[in-house]
Amino acid sequence: MKKIILFMSLLFSLGLNAGSDSAFEKASDDMRFDNAYQFYRLEQYDKALILLQEYLEVYEDGSHRETAFDYLAGIYFMRYDYRKALKIYLAHFEEFSDTEEGVRAYYNAGICYRKMGMKADAEKVFTTIISEYSAFQSASDARMQLDVQNIIK
């Protein structure tokens, strides 16, 4: 009971200081993501997957979206489910193509294509990163992927 009262008073004080709707939404956003993160950190990936997917569906403007995309795709990648990882990486890139993390997600999509044996699609991703996102660190990594792919040919 004390925890509930403390929580409610915290929410009430946040509401008074920062505008009740926005403070409540921020606290809700943080708590929802933190729940998912705790399962991720504890390597309880099935629960983390559910909560991360819910977070991305509910919080379309959430402050933790990039990290949620990254963790979600990473779990699928680690489980060798490259099709699902690819879908998440592409969604991450589509939403955040102007950030280092977004371009890194696109690079990871290229890795997924390569892992699935779709070399032409992987090459297209890496070439696009090199030509259109050369200012990002992922461009040099993409160049290295193409160099390795050319050596193997």
N, C-alpha and C positions, 0 to 999 in steps of 0.2 A: 504494500500500500504506500509506503514511503517513497518507493521508486516512482510510482505513478504520479504522486503529488509533485515530486522533484521534476519529473519530465514535463508535466503540464506547466509548472511554474517557469521552467526554462523556455518552453515554447511561447508562453505568454509574454515573458520578458523580451524574447527575440522579436515578437510581434510588435511590441510597443516601441522598440528601438529602431526597427528597420522597415516598418510597414508590414502588417500582419500577413498578407498573402505572400509576398516575396520571401519573407523570412521563413515562413512555414514551408514553402516550396523548396527553398534551399536546404533546410534541415531534412526534409523528406527525401530529397535527391541524395544528399550525403549519406543518410541512414540506409537507404535502399542499396546504394552502391557498396557501402561498407559491409553489409550483410553478405553480398556476393563475394567481396574481396576476402572476407574471413574464411569462407569455404574454400576459395581458391588457395589461400595461404596454407590452409590445413590439408591441402591436396584431396579434398572431397569434391572431385571434379564434377560428378553427376549433379550434385546440388548447386555447385557454382554455375554450371551450364544453364540450369533452369533460371536462376536468379539474374544472371547476366543477360539472357535473352529477354526476360521480363523487363529488366532495366531499360534496355534499348527500345522496347516497344512502348513503354510508359513515358519515359523521359526523352522526348524528341529533341529537346534543347538542353539536356542534362550536361552538367559540368564535367562528368566523368565518361562521356561517350567514347572518346578515343581510347581510353584505357580499357573500357568494357569490350570494345571491338577487339583490341589486342589480346586480352586474356581469353576471350571466347574463341577466336581463331587459333590461338596458341594451343588450347586444349584439344581442339579437333586435329590440328597438325601433329601434336604429340601422340595422338591415338591413331595416326596414319589415315585419318578420314580426310583426305586431301580435297575431295569435292566440297564438303561442308566448309573446310578451312578457306578454300578458294572463294566461295560465296561470301563469307564474312570479310575476307581481305578486300575483295572488290567493293563491297558496300562501304567499308571503312575508307577506301581511296575515293570513292565517289563523293562521300560527304566531306572529306578533309584533304582534298588533292593539293591544297596550298600549304600544307604543313609537312615537316620532315617525317612525322609519324605516318601521315597519309601516304606519302610517296614510298615509305618503307613497306607499308601494307601492299602497295602495288608490286613492289619488288618481290615480296613474299608470295603474291599471287603467281608471279613468274616461276618461282621455285615450285609451287604446287603444280603448275602446268608441267614442268620438267619431271617432277616425281611421278606424274600420271602418264608420262611418255608422250606428251603433247609438245614436242620440241619447237614446232613452228609458232605455236601460241606463246611459248616461253620467250622465244627470240623476239617476237613482236613486242612483248611487254618490256624486255630489257632495252631494245632499240628505242622505244618510245621514251623511256626514262632518260636515256642518254641524250636524246635530241630535245626533249621538251622540259626536262627537269634537271638540267646539268648543274644547277647551283646547289643541289642537294647531295649529301653524302652517298645516298643510294645510287647515284649515277656512276660513281667509280666502282661500286660493287656490281652494278649491272654490266659495266664494261668487262670486269673480271669474269663474270658468268659467260659472257659471249666469247671471251678469249678461251676459256676452258672448253666451251662447246665446240669452238673451231679446232682446237687441238685434238679433241676426241674424234672429229670427222675424219 
